[in-house]
Amino acid sequence: MDFEHSDKVKNLMAQVTDFMDRYIYDAERIADEQVKTSGNKHHHPEIIEELKPKARAQGLWNLFLPDKEYGAGLNNLEYAPLAEIMGRSLIASEVFNCSAPDTGNMEILAEFGTPAQKKKWLEPLLNGEIRSAFSMTEPGTAGSDPTGLQTRAERKGDEYVINGRKWFSSNAYHQHCKILIAMVVTDPNAERHRRASQILVPLDNPGVKLVRPVMVFNDDGGHGHAEVVYDNCRVPASNVLGKEGDGFMISQARLGPGRIHHCMRAIGGAERAFDLMCRRAQNRITHGTALADKGIIQHWIAESRMEIDQARWMVLHAAWKMDKYSKKEARQEISMVKTIAANMFQRVVDRAMQTHGALGFTDDVPLFRLWAYARTLRMADGPDEVHNMVVARRELRKYGHEMNAALPKMEAARR
């Protein structure tokens, strides 16, 4: 394994870092002010749209896509440090057209879409002209088990008729969102991993009703987490992504890169919190000395530095394994790092907030928003407990094989 960055990646890292320093950090407060001034909590800040052409002009666009036809042609290991830098700000990824859920949606459209689907939906997504939403989670079923979905799509002639309720349909309230990718049951009698399909549903379809934004930490997230009702929603049968029954397989193909992208950004968010914590520790004087002189603060800084670096190496290893072998071969590493990175991120931000005192809980610093994002990552794309269960089961299978091999010898010894 060689994690040394190529000259190409080093140049891109320098470019993205420079762009962040010149534009992104100052744009955070501007974006907040634009939303407040509009009087509409779903308002999309103009500053983000103003920065997109600048990023694209510098070639900092669609960096996440490994397919050279559509993206920068970077593999997961090459993209990791770039996503980390973007992760230092919650608005950065969209400016570079590298934000979820669009990244995952573009990836599966590129891999499984028909030429017509790519022309109608992938191309405007790649150009940053529209946004998209992913509509899978349901309020009445376990989100960590997509084989149990209930929203139904019945085939009627050349159409599917969709009925059901979804929530946490990420991005559906974005003012530029035009398309939903809905995970729906097309054959309830099929084998459990073949029951569902993914269907492209235009947001302006009369059968789509946005019920409400789902509040998270008393915030609707601006653009996301919509509760959606599909009420006799009719779409052409040609809107199926891949083949009927491929929904679970496509969702797994989508989640692998999506999970590791979250991990990459989590490291960047933790690094920003770490920077703020260290600067605060150096500059804040209490009881006659700087916070940096206090033993507990030094302990927090040491723990945070070690935990961030540990998570980074785990992410790089998982990315390397995905590139060298496959997403399937790297499943164990992806599950492990998904839990490790999200928990590390939350711990580091929590320490930074504590170091800032009451200031850490205000909007004067970005820590509270980073903490809220970190906390949601422990649930998004699978809760910690499910990933831990999966990791344990895969490890235990190895010992099961050993036991099966040893059983004949044990039986012979008894005789």
Secondary structure, DSSP 8 states (H G I E B T S, - for coil): ------HHHHHHHHHHHHHIIIIIHHHHHHHHHHHHHHT-TT---HHHHHHHHHHHHTT-SSTT---TTTS----HHHHHHHHHHHTTSTTHHHHTT--TTHHHHHHHHHHH--HHHIIIIIHHHHTTS-EEEEE---TTS-TT-GGG---EEEEETTEEEEEEEEEEEBTTTSTTEEEEEEEEES-TTS-GGGSEEEEEEETT-TTEEEEEE--BTTB--SS--EEEEEEEEEEEGGGEESSTT-HHHHHHHHHHHHHHHHHHHHHHHHHHHHHHHHHHHHH-EETTEEGGGSHHHHHHHHHHHHHHHHHHHHHHHHHHHHHHT-TTTTHHHHHHHHHHHHHHHHHHHHHHHHHHGGGGGSTTSTHHHHHHHHHHHTTTTS-HHHHHHHHHHHHHHHHHHHHHHHHHHHHHHH-
